[in-house]
Structures are given as structure tokens and as C-alpha cells.
Amino acid sequence: MIRTKSYILREIKRLEKRKKKLGIELYILQKTGGGVLQLAIANNQKEVLKIEGKIEAHNWTAFTSEKDLPKIKTKIKKEEKK
């Protein structure tokens, strides 16, 4: 699916807001829970890493020219024998 640059930039902004909220939540969890909430802290950290990866991928897609993007392979038509 081809998406416009403006759509990708909006998606990046949305992901950055989510990352910021998770960062605040992670900070609170680390200060209050410590040992009790280790699973919640680990899940939160994994979610932040996933979001960072998505942001990097979207940035690459948004700021790469169309010629440099990977090509989608198409089926090669075989010549019919006569």
C-alpha cells in the first residue's frame, strides 16, 4: 500500500505522542513499584522499543525518494509456445 508523505508524518506524530506517554508511565512504574511490577516495566519497555522501530521505519519511508524504495516484484508472463 502506497501512503502519502503527509499521512506518514501524521502517523509519526501519533507514535511520538504514544512513546512520550509510555515514557512517563515507565518512569512512574520504576519509581513506585520496583520489584513488584517488573513484568509491567518489561512490557512497557518492549512497547517503547517497538514504537521506536516503527518511527524509524516511517521516517525512512517518508524521506526516501520513490526511486530508492524497494521495488515490488511482478509476475513474469511466460511466452506461449505455438
mmCIF file of the N, C-alpha and C atoms, coordinates in Angstrom:
data_MODEL
# 
_entry.id   MODEL 
# 
loop_
_atom_site.group_PDB 
_atom_site.id 
_atom_site.type_symbol 
_atom_site.label_atom_id 
_atom_site.label_alt_id 
_atom_site.label_comp_id 
_atom_site.label_asym_id 
_atom_site.label_entity_id 
_atom_site.label_seq_id 
_atom_site.pdbx_PDB_ins_code 
_atom_site.Cartn_x 
_atom_site.Cartn_y 
_atom_site.Cartn_z 
_atom_site.occupancy 
_atom_site.B_iso_or_equiv 
_atom_site.pdbx_formal_charge 
_atom_site.auth_seq_id 
_atom_site.auth_comp_id 
_atom_site.auth_asym_id 
_atom_site.auth_atom_id 
_atom_site.pdbx_PDB_model_num 
ATOM 1   N N  . MET A 1 1  ? 0.835  -1.161  0.000   1.00 0.00 ? 1  MET A N  1 
ATOM 2   C CA . MET A 1 1  ? 0.000  0.000   0.000   1.00 0.00 ? 1  MET A CA 1 
ATOM 3   C C  . MET A 1 1  ? 0.895  1.244   0.000   1.00 0.00 ? 1  MET A C  1 
ATOM 4   N N  . ILE A 1 2  ? 0.636  2.122   -0.925  1.00 0.00 ? 2  ILE A N  1 
ATOM 5   C CA . ILE A 1 2  ? 1.405  3.358   -1.001  1.00 0.00 ? 2  ILE A CA 1 
ATOM 6   C C  . ILE A 1 2  ? 0.687  4.417   -0.176  1.00 0.00 ? 2  ILE A C  1 
ATOM 7   N N  . ARG A 1 3  ? 1.429  5.095   0.667   1.00 0.00 ? 3  ARG A N  1 
ATOM 8   C CA . ARG A 1 3  ? 0.852  6.139   1.509   1.00 0.00 ? 3  ARG A CA 1 
ATOM 9   C C  . ARG A 1 3  ? 1.545  7.449   1.205   1.00 0.00 ? 3  ARG A C  1 
ATOM 10  N N  . THR A 1 4  ? 0.822  8.530   1.386   1.00 0.00 ? 4  THR A N  1 
ATOM 11  C CA . THR A 1 4  ? 1.394  9.835   1.113   1.00 0.00 ? 4  THR A CA 1 
ATOM 12  C C  . THR A 1 4  ? 2.327  10.242  2.255   1.00 0.00 ? 4  THR A C  1 
ATOM 13  N N  . LYS A 1 5  ? 3.205  11.166  1.945   1.00 0.00 ? 5  LYS A N  1 
ATOM 14  C CA . LYS A 1 5  ? 4.169  11.637  2.935   1.00 0.00 ? 5  LYS A CA 1 
ATOM 15  C C  . LYS A 1 5  ? 3.466  12.293  4.116   1.00 0.00 ? 5  LYS A C  1 
ATOM 16  N N  . SER A 1 6  ? 2.419  13.048  3.854   1.00 0.00 ? 6  SER A N  1 
ATOM 17  C CA . SER A 1 6  ? 1.712  13.726  4.942   1.00 0.00 ? 6  SER A CA 1 
ATOM 18  C C  . SER A 1 6  ? 1.046  12.714  5.873   1.00 0.00 ? 6  SER A C  1 
ATOM 19  N N  . TYR A 1 7  ? 0.520  11.618  5.315   1.00 0.00 ? 7  TYR A N  1 
ATOM 20  C CA . TYR A 1 7  ? -0.077 10.581  6.147   1.00 0.00 ? 7  TYR A CA 1 
ATOM 21  C C  . TYR A 1 7  ? 0.987  9.954   7.042   1.00 0.00 ? 7  TYR A C  1 
ATOM 22  N N  . ILE A 1 8  ? 2.139  9.667   6.486   1.00 0.00 ? 8  ILE A N  1 
ATOM 23  C CA . ILE A 1 8  ? 3.229  9.058   7.258   1.00 0.00 ? 8  ILE A CA 1 
ATOM 24  C C  . ILE A 1 8  ? 3.707  10.005  8.353   1.00 0.00 ? 8  ILE A C  1 
ATOM 25  N N  . LEU A 1 9  ? 3.790  11.287  8.060   1.00 0.00 ? 9  LEU A N  1 
ATOM 26  C CA . LEU A 1 9  ? 4.221  12.259  9.070   1.00 0.00 ? 9  LEU A CA 1 
ATOM 27  C C  . LEU A 1 9  ? 3.195  12.363  10.208  1.00 0.00 ? 9  LEU A C  1 
ATOM 28  N N  . ARG A 1 10 ? 1.909  12.281  9.874   1.00 0.00 ? 10 ARG A N  1 
ATOM 29  C CA . ARG A 1 10 ? 0.875  12.270  10.928  1.00 0.00 ? 10 ARG A CA 1 
ATOM 30  C C  . ARG A 1 10 ? 1.008  11.022  11.795  1.00 0.00 ? 10 ARG A C  1 
ATOM 31  N N  . GLU A 1 11 ? 1.297  9.910   11.160  1.00 0.00 ? 11 GLU A N  1 
ATOM 32  C CA . GLU A 1 11 ? 1.485  8.657   11.900  1.00 0.00 ? 11 GLU A CA 1 
ATOM 33  C C  . GLU A 1 11 ? 2.702  8.756   12.826  1.00 0.00 ? 11 GLU A C  1 
ATOM 34  N N  . ILE A 1 12 ? 3.760  9.394   12.371  1.00 0.00 ? 12 ILE A N  1 
ATOM 35  C CA . ILE A 1 12 ? 4.955  9.588   13.199  1.00 0.00 ? 12 ILE A CA 1 
ATOM 36  C C  . ILE A 1 12 ? 4.618  10.431  14.420  1.00 0.00 ? 12 ILE A C  1 
ATOM 37  N N  . LYS A 1 13 ? 3.870  11.508  14.229  1.00 0.00 ? 13 LYS A N  1 
ATOM 38  C CA . LYS A 1 13 ? 3.472  12.365  15.350  1.00 0.00 ? 13 LYS A CA 1 
ATOM 39  C C  . LYS A 1 13 ? 2.644  11.583  16.369  1.00 0.00 ? 13 LYS A C  1 
ATOM 40  N N  . ARG A 1 14 ? 1.721  10.748  15.879  1.00 0.00 ? 14 ARG A N  1 
ATOM 41  C CA . ARG A 1 14 ? 0.890  9.949   16.763  1.00 0.00 ? 14 ARG A CA 1 
ATOM 42  C C  . ARG A 1 14 ? 1.745  8.964   17.569  1.00 0.00 ? 14 ARG A C  1 
ATOM 43  N N  . LEU A 1 15 ? 2.709  8.333   16.902  1.00 0.00 ? 15 LEU A N  1 
ATOM 44  C CA . LEU A 1 15 ? 3.588  7.387   17.585  1.00 0.00 ? 15 LEU A CA 1 
ATOM 45  C C  . LEU A 1 15 ? 4.480  8.086   18.609  1.00 0.00 ? 15 LEU A C  1 
ATOM 46  N N  . GLU A 1 16 ? 4.937  9.297   18.293  1.00 0.00 ? 16 GLU A N  1 
ATOM 47  C CA . GLU A 1 16 ? 5.768  10.041  19.240  1.00 0.00 ? 16 GLU A CA 1 
ATOM 48  C C  . GLU A 1 16 ? 4.974  10.415  20.490  1.00 0.00 ? 16 GLU A C  1 
ATOM 49  N N  . LYS A 1 17 ? 3.698  10.787  20.333  1.00 0.00 ? 17 LYS A N  1 
ATOM 50  C CA . LYS A 1 17 ? 2.853  11.080  21.497  1.00 0.00 ? 17 LYS A CA 1 
ATOM 51  C C  . LYS A 1 17 ? 2.688  9.838   22.355  1.00 0.00 ? 17 LYS A C  1 
ATOM 52  N N  . ARG A 1 18 ? 2.452  8.695   21.711  1.00 0.00 ? 18 ARG A N  1 
ATOM 53  C CA . ARG A 1 18 ? 2.282  7.434   22.441  1.00 0.00 ? 18 ARG A CA 1 
ATOM 54  C C  . ARG A 1 18 ? 3.569  7.067   23.182  1.00 0.00 ? 18 ARG A C  1 
ATOM 55  N N  . LYS A 1 19 ? 4.709  7.291   22.531  1.00 0.00 ? 19 LYS A N  1 
ATOM 56  C CA . LYS A 1 19 ? 6.008  6.993   23.144  1.00 0.00 ? 19 LYS A CA 1 
ATOM 57  C C  . LYS A 1 19 ? 6.238  7.880   24.367  1.00 0.00 ? 19 LYS A C  1 
ATOM 58  N N  . LYS A 1 20 ? 5.852  9.146   24.267  1.00 0.00 ? 20 LYS A N  1 
ATOM 59  C CA . LYS A 1 20 ? 6.017  10.068  25.386  1.00 0.00 ? 20 LYS A CA 1 
ATOM 60  C C  . LYS A 1 20 ? 5.164  9.638   26.577  1.00 0.00 ? 20 LYS A C  1 
ATOM 61  N N  . LYS A 1 21 ? 3.903  9.245   26.321  1.00 0.00 ? 21 LYS A N  1 
ATOM 62  C CA . LYS A 1 21 ? 3.024  8.779   27.389  1.00 0.00 ? 21 LYS A CA 1 
ATOM 63  C C  . LYS A 1 21 ? 3.577  7.513   28.037  1.00 0.00 ? 21 LYS A C  1 
ATOM 64  N N  . LEU A 1 22 ? 4.088  6.602   27.218  1.00 0.00 ? 22 LEU A N  1 
ATOM 65  C CA . LEU A 1 22 ? 4.664  5.377   27.765  1.00 0.00 ? 22 LEU A CA 1 
ATOM 66  C C  . LEU A 1 22 ? 5.919  5.667   28.576  1.00 0.00 ? 22 LEU A C  1 
ATOM 67  N N  . GLY A 1 23 ? 6.690  6.651   28.152  1.00 0.00 ? 23 GLY A N  1 
ATOM 68  C CA . GLY A 1 23 ? 7.879  7.037   28.903  1.00 0.00 ? 23 GLY A CA 1 
ATOM 69  C C  . GLY A 1 23 ? 7.525  7.555   30.287  1.00 0.00 ? 23 GLY A C  1 
ATOM 70  N N  . ILE A 1 24 ? 6.489  8.373   30.362  1.00 0.00 ? 24 ILE A N  1 
ATOM 71  C CA . ILE A 1 24 ? 6.034  8.889   31.656  1.00 0.00 ? 24 ILE A CA 1 
ATOM 72  C C  . ILE A 1 24 ? 5.525  7.748   32.526  1.00 0.00 ? 24 ILE A C  1 
ATOM 73  N N  . GLU A 1 25 ? 4.740  6.859   31.915  1.00 0.00 ? 25 GLU A N  1 
ATOM 74  C CA . GLU A 1 25 ? 4.214  5.709   32.658  1.00 0.00 ? 25 GLU A CA 1 
ATOM 75  C C  . GLU A 1 25 ? 5.359  4.812   33.151  1.00 0.00 ? 25 GLU A C  1 
ATOM 76  N N  . LEU A 1 26 ? 6.359  4.605   32.324  1.00 0.00 ? 26 LEU A N  1 
ATOM 77  C CA . LEU A 1 26 ? 7.513  3.793   32.707  1.00 0.00 ? 26 LEU A CA 1 
ATOM 78  C C  . LEU A 1 26 ? 8.267  4.424   33.869  1.00 0.00 ? 26 LEU A C  1 
ATOM 79  N N  . TYR A 1 27 ? 8.434  5.733   33.826  1.00 0.00 ? 27 TYR A N  1 
ATOM 80  C CA . TYR A 1 27 ? 9.109  6.447   34.906  1.00 0.00 ? 27 TYR A CA 1 
ATOM 81  C C  . TYR A 1 27 ? 8.361  6.266   36.227  1.00 0.00 ? 27 TYR A C  1 
ATOM 82  N N  . ILE A 1 28 ? 7.035  6.404   36.173  1.00 0.00 ? 28 ILE A N  1 
ATOM 83  C CA . ILE A 1 28 ? 6.217  6.246   37.387  1.00 0.00 ? 28 ILE A CA 1 
ATOM 84  C C  . ILE A 1 28 ? 6.305  4.816   37.907  1.00 0.00 ? 28 ILE A C  1 
ATOM 85  N N  . LEU A 1 29 ? 6.242  3.840   37.010  1.00 0.00 ? 29 LEU A N  1 
ATOM 86  C CA . LEU A 1 29 ? 6.338  2.439   37.426  1.00 0.00 ? 29 LEU A CA 1 
ATOM 87  C C  . LEU A 1 29 ? 7.677  2.146   38.089  1.00 0.00 ? 29 LEU A C  1 
ATOM 88  N N  . GLN A 1 30 ? 8.737  2.676   37.540  1.00 0.00 ? 30 GLN A N  1 
ATOM 89  C CA . GLN A 1 30 ? 10.061 2.420   38.104  1.00 0.00 ? 30 GLN A CA 1 
ATOM 90  C C  . GLN A 1 30 ? 10.224 3.073   39.469  1.00 0.00 ? 30 GLN A C  1 
ATOM 91  N N  . LYS A 1 31 ? 9.646  4.244   39.659  1.00 0.00 ? 31 LYS A N  1 
ATOM 92  C CA . LYS A 1 31 ? 9.774  4.944   40.935  1.00 0.00 ? 31 LYS A CA 1 
ATOM 93  C C  . LYS A 1 31 ? 8.912  4.315   42.026  1.00 0.00 ? 31 LYS A C  1 
ATOM 94  N N  . THR A 1 32 ? 7.722  3.845   41.662  1.00 0.00 ? 32 THR A N  1 
ATOM 95  C CA . THR A 1 32 ? 6.810  3.342   42.683  1.00 0.00 ? 32 THR A CA 1 
ATOM 96  C C  . THR A 1 32 ? 6.941  1.845   42.937  1.00 0.00 ? 32 THR A C  1 
ATOM 97  N N  . GLY A 1 33 ? 6.927  1.040   41.873  1.00 0.00 ? 33 GLY A N  1 
ATOM 98  C CA . GLY A 1 33 ? 6.835  -0.406  42.044  1.00 0.00 ? 33 GLY A CA 1 
ATOM 99  C C  . GLY A 1 33 ? 8.152  -1.107  42.267  1.00 0.00 ? 33 GLY A C  1 
ATOM 100 N N  . GLY A 1 34 ? 9.114  -0.837  41.443  1.00 0.00 ? 34 GLY A N  1 
ATOM 101 C CA . GLY A 1 34 ? 10.378 -1.537  41.551  1.00 0.00 ? 34 GLY A CA 1 
ATOM 102 C C  . GLY A 1 34 ? 10.240 -3.022  41.317  1.00 0.00 ? 34 GLY A C  1 
ATOM 103 N N  . GLY A 1 35 ? 10.465 -3.827  42.347  1.00 0.00 ? 35 GLY A N  1 
ATOM 104 C CA . GLY A 1 35 ? 10.464 -5.274  42.216  1.00 0.00 ? 35 GLY A CA 1 
ATOM 105 C C  . GLY A 1 35 ? 9.105  -5.888  41.964  1.00 0.00 ? 35 GLY A C  1 
ATOM 106 N N  . VAL A 1 36 ? 8.066  -5.280  42.484  1.00 0.00 ? 36 VAL A N  1 
ATOM 107 C CA . VAL A 1 36 ? 6.725  -5.854  42.373  1.00 0.00 ? 36 VAL A CA 1 
ATOM 108 C C  . VAL A 1 36 ? 6.212  -5.791  40.938  1.00 0.00 ? 36 VAL A C  1 
ATOM 109 N N  . LEU A 1 37 ? 6.493  -4.737  40.241  1.00 0.00 ? 37 LEU A N  1 
ATOM 110 C CA . LEU A 1 37 ? 5.925  -4.502  38.911  1.00 0.00 ? 37 LEU A CA 1 
ATOM 111 C C  . LEU A 1 37 ? 6.928  -4.762  37.787  1.00 0.00 ? 37 LEU A C  1 
ATOM 112 N N  . GLN A 1 38 ? 7.814  -5.722  37.944  1.00 0.00 ? 38 GLN A N  1 
ATOM 113 C CA . GLN A 1 38 ? 8.846  -5.984  36.936  1.00 0.00 ? 38 GLN A CA 1 
ATOM 114 C C  . GLN A 1 38 ? 8.245  -6.375  35.589  1.00 0.00 ? 38 GLN A C  1 
ATOM 115 N N  . LEU A 1 39 ? 7.180  -7.166  35.606  1.00 0.00 ? 39 LEU A N  1 
ATOM 116 C CA . LEU A 1 39 ? 6.550  -7.591  34.355  1.00 0.00 ? 39 LEU A CA 1 
ATOM 117 C C  . LEU A 1 39 ? 5.950  -6.401  33.618  1.00 0.00 ? 39 LEU A C  1 
ATOM 118 N N  . ALA A 1 40 ? 5.292  -5.509  34.347  1.00 0.00 ? 40 ALA A N  1 
ATOM 119 C CA . ALA A 1 40 ? 4.702  -4.319  33.729  1.00 0.00 ? 40 ALA A CA 1 
ATOM 120 C C  . ALA A 1 40 ? 5.792  -3.416  33.164  1.00 0.00 ? 40 ALA A C  1 
ATOM 121 N N  . ILE A 1 41 ? 6.894  -3.289  33.887  1.00 0.00 ? 41 ILE A N  1 
ATOM 122 C CA . ILE A 1 41 ? 8.006  -2.453  33.420  1.00 0.00 ? 41 ILE A CA 1 
ATOM 123 C C  . ILE A 1 41 ? 8.615  -3.049  32.157  1.00 0.00 ? 41 ILE A C  1 
ATOM 124 N N  . ALA A 1 42 ? 8.805  -4.374  32.129  1.00 0.00 ? 42 ALA A N  1 
ATOM 125 C CA . ALA A 1 42 ? 9.380  -5.035  30.956  1.00 0.00 ? 42 ALA A CA 1 
ATOM 126 C C  . ALA A 1 42 ? 8.473  -4.882  29.741  1.00 0.00 ? 42 ALA A C  1 
ATOM 127 N N  . ASN A 1 43 ? 7.167  -5.061  29.925  1.00 0.00 ? 43 ASN A N  1 
ATOM 128 C CA . ASN A 1 43 ? 6.223  -4.905  28.819  1.00 0.00 ? 43 ASN A CA 1 
ATOM 129 C C  . ASN A 1 43 ? 6.217  -3.476  28.296  1.00 0.00 ? 43 ASN A C  1 
ATOM 130 N N  . ASN A 1 44 ? 6.294  -2.520  29.194  1.00 0.00 ? 44 ASN A N  1 
ATOM 131 C CA . ASN A 1 44 ? 6.317  -1.113  28.815  1.00 0.00 ? 44 ASN A CA 1 
ATOM 132 C C  . ASN A 1 44 ? 7.574  -0.807  28.006  1.00 0.00 ? 44 ASN A C  1 
ATOM 133 N N  . GLN A 1 45 ? 8.715  -1.326  28.434  1.00 0.00 ? 45 GLN A N  1 
ATOM 134 C CA . GLN A 1 45 ? 9.965  -1.091  27.715  1.00 0.00 ? 45 GLN A CA 1 
ATOM 135 C C  . GLN A 1 45 ? 9.928  -1.709  26.318  1.00 0.00 ? 45 GLN A C  1 
ATOM 136 N N  . LYS A 1 46 ? 9.338  -2.906  26.198  1.00 0.00 ? 46 LYS A N  1 
ATOM 137 C CA . LYS A 1 46 ? 9.212  -3.551  24.888  1.00 0.00 ? 46 LYS A CA 1 
ATOM 138 C C  . LYS A 1 46 ? 8.337  -2.726  23.961  1.00 0.00 ? 46 LYS A C  1 
ATOM 139 N N  . GLU A 1 47 ? 7.255  -2.189  24.501  1.00 0.00 ? 47 GLU A N  1 
ATOM 140 C CA . GLU A 1 47 ? 6.347  -1.366  23.697  1.00 0.00 ? 47 GLU A CA 1 
ATOM 141 C C  . GLU A 1 47 ? 7.063  -0.105  23.199  1.00 0.00 ? 47 GLU A C  1 
ATOM 142 N N  . VAL A 1 48 ? 7.868  0.506   24.059  1.00 0.00 ? 48 VAL A N  1 
ATOM 143 C CA . VAL A 1 48 ? 8.625  1.696   23.660  1.00 0.00 ? 48 VAL A CA 1 
ATOM 144 C C  . VAL A 1 48 ? 9.600  1.343   22.543  1.00 0.00 ? 48 VAL A C  1 
ATOM 145 N N  . LEU A 1 49 ? 10.271 0.199   22.637  1.00 0.00 ? 49 LEU A N  1 
ATOM 146 C CA . LEU A 1 49 ? 11.210 -0.223  21.592  1.00 0.00 ? 49 LEU A CA 1 
ATOM 147 C C  . LEU A 1 49 ? 10.491 -0.475  20.267  1.00 0.00 ? 49 LEU A C  1 
ATOM 148 N N  . LYS A 1 50 ? 9.306  -1.089  20.313  1.00 0.00 ? 50 LYS A N  1 
ATOM 149 C CA . LYS A 1 50 ? 8.531  -1.319  19.094  1.00 0.00 ? 50 LYS A CA 1 
ATOM 150 C C  . LYS A 1 50 ? 8.156  0.003   18.435  1.00 0.00 ? 50 LYS A C  1 
ATOM 151 N N  . ILE A 1 51 ? 7.726  0.950   19.257  1.00 0.00 ? 51 ILE A N  1 
ATOM 152 C CA . ILE A 1 51 ? 7.327  2.259   18.721  1.00 0.00 ? 51 ILE A CA 1 
ATOM 153 C C  . ILE A 1 51 ? 8.525  2.966   18.104  1.00 0.00 ? 51 ILE A C  1 
ATOM 154 N N  . GLU A 1 52 ? 9.693  2.884   18.742  1.00 0.00 ? 52 GLU A N  1 
ATOM 155 C CA . GLU A 1 52 ? 10.895 3.495   18.177  1.00 0.00 ? 52 GLU A CA 1 
ATOM 156 C C  . GLU A 1 52 ? 11.223 2.895   16.816  1.00 0.00 ? 52 GLU A C  1 
ATOM 157 N N  . GLY A 1 53 ? 11.079 1.589   16.690  1.00 0.00 ? 53 GLY A N  1 
ATOM 158 C CA . GLY A 1 53 ? 11.319 0.927   15.404  1.00 0.00 ? 53 GLY A CA 1 
ATOM 159 C C  . GLY A 1 53 ? 10.351 1.386   14.332  1.00 0.00 ? 53 GLY A C  1 
ATOM 160 N N  . LYS A 1 54 ? 9.086  1.516   14.695  1.00 0.00 ? 54 LYS A N  1 
ATOM 161 C CA . LYS A 1 54 ? 8.083  1.985   13.743  1.00 0.00 ? 54 LYS A CA 1 
ATOM 162 C C  . LYS A 1 54 ? 8.375  3.411   13.305  1.00 0.00 ? 54 LYS A C  1 
ATOM 163 N N  . ILE A 1 55 ? 8.782  4.244   14.255  1.00 0.00 ? 55 ILE A N  1 
ATOM 164 C CA . ILE A 1 55 ? 9.090  5.638   13.925  1.00 0.00 ? 55 ILE A CA 1 
ATOM 165 C C  . ILE A 1 55 ? 10.257 5.695   12.932  1.00 0.00 ? 55 ILE A C  1 
ATOM 166 N N  . GLU A 1 56 ? 11.301 4.913   13.187  1.00 0.00 ? 56 GLU A N  1 
ATOM 167 C CA . GLU A 1 56 ? 12.450 4.892   12.278  1.00 0.00 ? 56 GLU A CA 1 
ATOM 168 C C  . GLU A 1 56 ? 12.037 4.414   10.886  1.00 0.00 ? 56 GLU A C  1 
ATOM 169 N N  . ALA A 1 57 ? 11.213 3.386   10.823  1.00 0.00 ? 57 ALA A N  1 
ATOM 170 C CA . ALA A 1 57 ? 10.763 2.869   9.533   1.00 0.00 ? 57 ALA A CA 1 
ATOM 171 C C  . ALA A 1 57 ? 9.930  3.910   8.790   1.00 0.00 ? 57 ALA A C  1 
ATOM 172 N N  . HIS A 1 58 ? 9.037  4.575   9.501   1.00 0.00 ? 58 HIS A N  1 
ATOM 173 C CA . HIS A 1 58 ? 8.209  5.606   8.868   1.00 0.00 ? 58 HIS A CA 1 
ATOM 174 C C  . HIS A 1 58 ? 9.058  6.787   8.411   1.00 0.00 ? 58 HIS A C  1 
ATOM 175 N N  . ASN A 1 59 ? 10.036 7.180   9.214   1.00 0.00 ? 59 ASN A N  1 
ATOM 176 C CA . ASN A 1 59 ? 10.929 8.264   8.805   1.00 0.00 ? 59 ASN A CA 1 
ATOM 177 C C  . ASN A 1 59 ? 11.676 7.898   7.531   1.00 0.00 ? 59 ASN A C  1 
ATOM 178 N N  . TRP A 1 60 ? 12.170 6.672   7.468   1.00 0.00 ? 60 TRP A N  1 
ATOM 179 C CA . TRP A 1 60 ? 12.900 6.246   6.277   1.00 0.00 ? 60 TRP A CA 1 
ATOM 180 C C  . TRP A 1 60 ? 11.990 6.285   5.061   1.00 0.00 ? 60 TRP A C  1 
ATOM 181 N N  . THR A 1 61 ? 10.760 5.791   5.213   1.00 0.00 ? 61 THR A N  1 
ATOM 182 C CA . THR A 1 61 ? 9.819  5.770   4.093   1.00 0.00 ? 61 THR A CA 1 
ATOM 183 C C  . THR A 1 61 ? 9.426  7.179   3.673   1.00 0.00 ? 61 THR A C  1 
ATOM 184 N N  . ALA A 1 62 ? 9.205  8.055   4.627   1.00 0.00 ? 62 ALA A N  1 
ATOM 185 C CA . ALA A 1 62 ? 8.743  9.407   4.308   1.00 0.00 ? 62 ALA A CA 1 
ATOM 186 C C  . ALA A 1 62 ? 9.825  10.233  3.613   1.00 0.00 ? 62 ALA A C  1 
ATOM 187 N N  . PHE A 1 63 ? 11.068 10.035  3.989   1.00 0.00 ? 63 PHE A N  1 
ATOM 188 C CA . PHE A 1 63 ? 12.127 10.896  3.473   1.00 0.00 ? 63 PHE A CA 1 
ATOM 189 C C  . PHE A 1 63 ? 13.028 10.210  2.463   1.00 0.00 ? 63 PHE A C  1 
ATOM 190 N N  . THR A 1 64 ? 12.581 9.107   1.894   1.00 0.00 ? 64 THR A N  1 
ATOM 191 C CA . THR A 1 64 ? 13.308 8.426   0.834   1.00 0.00 ? 64 THR A CA 1 
ATOM 192 C C  . THR A 1 64 ? 12.576 8.678   -0.471  1.00 0.00 ? 64 THR A C  1 
ATOM 193 N N  . SER A 1 65 ? 13.318 8.973   -1.513  1.00 0.00 ? 65 SER A N  1 
ATOM 194 C CA . SER A 1 65 ? 12.659 9.236   -2.783  1.00 0.00 ? 65 SER A CA 1 
ATOM 195 C C  . SER A 1 65 ? 12.051 7.953   -3.337  1.00 0.00 ? 65 SER A C  1 
ATOM 196 N N  . GLU A 1 66 ? 11.072 8.107   -4.188  1.00 0.00 ? 66 GLU A N  1 
ATOM 197 C CA . GLU A 1 66 ? 10.346 6.951   -4.691  1.00 0.00 ? 66 GLU A CA 1 
ATOM 198 C C  . GLU A 1 66 ? 11.239 6.022   -5.499  1.00 0.00 ? 66 GLU A C  1 
ATOM 199 N N  . LYS A 1 67 ? 12.249 6.578   -6.152  1.00 0.00 ? 67 LYS A N  1 
ATOM 200 C CA . LYS A 1 67 ? 13.162 5.751   -6.943  1.00 0.00 ? 67 LYS A CA 1 
ATOM 201 C C  . LYS A 1 67 ? 13.988 4.827   -6.057  1.00 0.00 ? 67 LYS A C  1 
ATOM 202 N N  . ASP A 1 68 ? 14.289 5.259   -4.840  1.00 0.00 ? 68 ASP A N  1 
ATOM 203 C CA . ASP A 1 68 ? 15.133 4.468   -3.943  1.00 0.00 ? 68 ASP A CA 1 
ATOM 204 C C  . ASP A 1 68 ? 14.363 3.424   -3.140  1.00 0.00 ? 68 ASP A C  1 
ATOM 205 N N  . LEU A 1 69 ? 13.037 3.479   -3.165  1.00 0.00 ? 69 LEU A N  1 
ATOM 206 C CA . LEU A 1 69 ? 12.247 2.499   -2.419  1.00 0.00 ? 69 LEU A CA 1 
ATOM 207 C C  . LEU A 1 69 ? 12.357 1.129   -3.088  1.00 0.00 ? 69 LEU A C  1 
ATOM 208 N N  . PRO A 1 70 ? 12.265 0.059   -2.314  1.00 0.00 ? 70 PRO A N  1 
ATOM 209 C CA . PRO A 1 70 ? 12.349 -1.282  -2.899  1.00 0.00 ? 70 PRO A CA 1 
ATOM 210 C C  . PRO A 1 70 ? 11.219 -1.521  -3.894  1.00 0.00 ? 70 PRO A C  1 
ATOM 211 N N  . LYS A 1 71 ? 11.531 -2.211  -4.960  1.00 0.00 ? 71 LYS A N  1 
ATOM 212 C CA . LYS A 1 71 ? 10.542 -2.491  -5.997  1.00 0.00 ? 71 LYS A CA 1 
ATOM 213 C C  . LYS A 1 71 ? 9.747  -3.736  -5.627  1.00 0.00 ? 71 LYS A C  1 
ATOM 214 N N  . ILE A 1 72 ? 8.489  -3.727  -5.979  1.00 0.00 ? 72 ILE A N  1 
ATOM 215 C CA . ILE A 1 72 ? 7.637  -4.881  -5.760  1.00 0.00 ? 72 ILE A CA 1 
ATOM 216 C C  . ILE A 1 72 ? 7.752  -5.776  -6.986  1.00 0.00 ? 72 ILE A C  1 
ATOM 217 N N  . LYS A 1 73 ? 8.039  -7.030  -6.749  1.00 0.00 ? 73 LYS A N  1 
ATOM 218 C CA . LYS A 1 73 ? 8.199  -7.963  -7.865  1.00 0.00 ? 73 LYS A CA 1 
ATOM 219 C C  . LYS A 1 73 ? 6.850  -8.242  -8.503  1.00 0.00 ? 73 LYS A C  1 
ATOM 220 N N  . THR A 1 74 ? 6.862  -8.305  -9.810  1.00 0.00 ? 74 THR A N  1 
ATOM 221 C CA . THR A 1 74 ? 5.648  -8.631  -10.536 1.00 0.00 ? 74 THR A CA 1 
ATOM 222 C C  . THR A 1 74 ? 5.833  -9.984  -11.204 1.00 0.00 ? 74 THR A C  1 
ATOM 223 N N  . LYS A 1 75 ? 4.723  -10.615 -11.496 1.00 0.00 ? 75 LYS A N  1 
ATOM 224 C CA . LYS A 1 75 ? 4.800  -11.914 -12.152 1.00 0.00 ? 75 LYS A CA 1 
ATOM 225 C C  . LYS A 1 75 ? 5.265  -11.736 -13.594 1.00 0.00 ? 75 LYS A C  1 
ATOM 226 N N  . ILE A 1 76 ? 6.143  -12.624 -13.992 1.00 0.00 ? 76 ILE A N  1 
ATOM 227 C CA . ILE A 1 76 ? 6.653  -12.588 -15.366 1.00 0.00 ? 76 ILE A CA 1 
ATOM 228 C C  . ILE A 1 76 ? 5.778  -13.495 -16.207 1.00 0.00 ? 76 ILE A C  1 
ATOM 229 N N  . LYS A 1 77 ? 5.284  -12.932 -17.284 1.00 0.00 ? 77 LYS A N  1 
ATOM 230 C CA . LYS A 1 77 ? 4.428  -13.726 -18.164 1.00 0.00 ? 77 LYS A CA 1 
ATOM 231 C C  . LYS A 1 77 ? 5.301  -14.603 -19.046 1.00 0.00 ? 77 LYS A C  1 
ATOM 232 N N  . LYS A 1 78 ? 4.955  -15.843 -19.091 1.00 0.00 ? 78 LYS A N  1 
ATOM 233 C CA . LYS A 1 78 ? 5.683  -16.782 -19.953 1.00 0.00 ? 78 LYS A CA 1 
ATOM 234 C C  . LYS A 1 78 ? 5.138  -16.693 -21.364 1.00 0.00 ? 78 LYS A C  1 
ATOM 235 N N  . GLU A 1 79 ? 6.047  -16.814 -22.317 1.00 0.00 ? 79 GLU A N  1 
ATOM 236 C CA . GLU A 1 79 ? 5.620  -16.771 -23.700 1.00 0.00 ? 79 GLU A CA 1 
ATOM 237 C C  . GLU A 1 79 ? 4.927  -18.081 -24.048 1.00 0.00 ? 79 GLU A C  1 
ATOM 238 N N  . GLU A 1 80 ? 3.849  -17.961 -24.772 1.00 0.00 ? 80 GLU A N  1 
ATOM 239 C CA . GLU A 1 80 ? 3.121  -19.154 -25.160 1.00 0.00 ? 80 GLU A CA 1 
ATOM 240 C C  . GLU A 1 80 ? 3.808  -19.825 -26.340 1.00 0.00 ? 80 GLU A C  1 
ATOM 241 N N  . LYS A 1 81 ? 3.915  -21.154 -26.301 1.00 0.00 ? 81 LYS A N  1 
ATOM 242 C CA . LYS A 1 81 ? 4.515  -21.899 -27.399 1.00 0.00 ? 81 LYS A CA 1 
ATOM 243 C C  . LYS A 1 81 ? 3.473  -22.098 -28.471 1.00 0.00 ? 81 LYS A C  1 
ATOM 244 N N  . LYS A 1 82 ? 3.894  -21.927 -29.725 1.00 0.00 ? 82 LYS A N  1 
ATOM 245 C CA . LYS A 1 82 ? 2.964  -22.082 -30.846 1.00 0.00 ? 82 LYS A CA 1 
ATOM 246 C C  . LYS A 1 82 ? 3.173  -23.377 -31.550 1.00 0.00 ? 82 LYS A C  1 
# 
